[in-house]
């Protein structure tokens, strides 16, 4: 399983189901269950199903603000993409992982990365 690194505020909103669209500046072809990592934490806080990726026009951006909760003025992407999430699961206890040097978007959450057992093994 791969883990997506998200700023803590947005990760909480994704995991609560309040923010099913994570806004990024590039598309992704990944699909399926992904771990949700709060940047800078060293922990995986839960999972979500990544089910799609949609390029957004300004009209689509405005019409779907209730899905992403981001002001257009706060982004600097030529083309913003909505990474569509569903079925979030919050772990009862966050699971620590070893953050690989240079990882800024994705982390491969294999048993070599997870520390101390739990859902990662």
Rosetta blueprint (number, residue, H / E / L):
1 X L
2 X E
3 X E
4 X E
5 X E
6 X E
7 X L
8 X H
9 X H
10 X H
11 X H
12 X H
13 X H
14 X H
15 X H
16 X H
17 X L
18 X L
19 X L
20 X L
21 X E
22 X E
23 X E
24 X E
25 X L
26 X L
27 X L
28 X L
29 X L
30 X L
31 X L
32 X E
33 X E
34 X E
35 X E
36 X E
37 X E
38 X E
39 X L
40 X L
41 X L
42 X L
43 X E
44 X E
45 X E
46 X E
47 X E
48 X E
49 X E
50 X E
51 X E
52 X E
53 X E
54 X E
55 X E
56 X L
57 X L
58 X H
59 X H
60 X H
61 X H
62 X H
63 X H
64 X L
65 X H
66 X H
67 X H
68 X H
69 X L
70 X L
71 X L
72 X H
73 X H
74 X H
75 X L
76 X L
77 X L
78 X L
79 X L
80 X L
81 X E
82 X E
83 X E
84 X E
85 X E
86 X E
87 X E
88 X E
89 X E
90 X E
91 X E
92 X E
93 X E
94 X E
95 X E
96 X E
97 X E
98 X L
99 X L
100 X L
101 X L
102 X L
103 X L
104 X L
105 X L
106 X E
107 X E
108 X E
109 X L
110 X L
111 X L
112 X L
113 X L
114 X E
115 X L
116 X L
117 X L
118 X H
119 X H
120 X H
121 X L
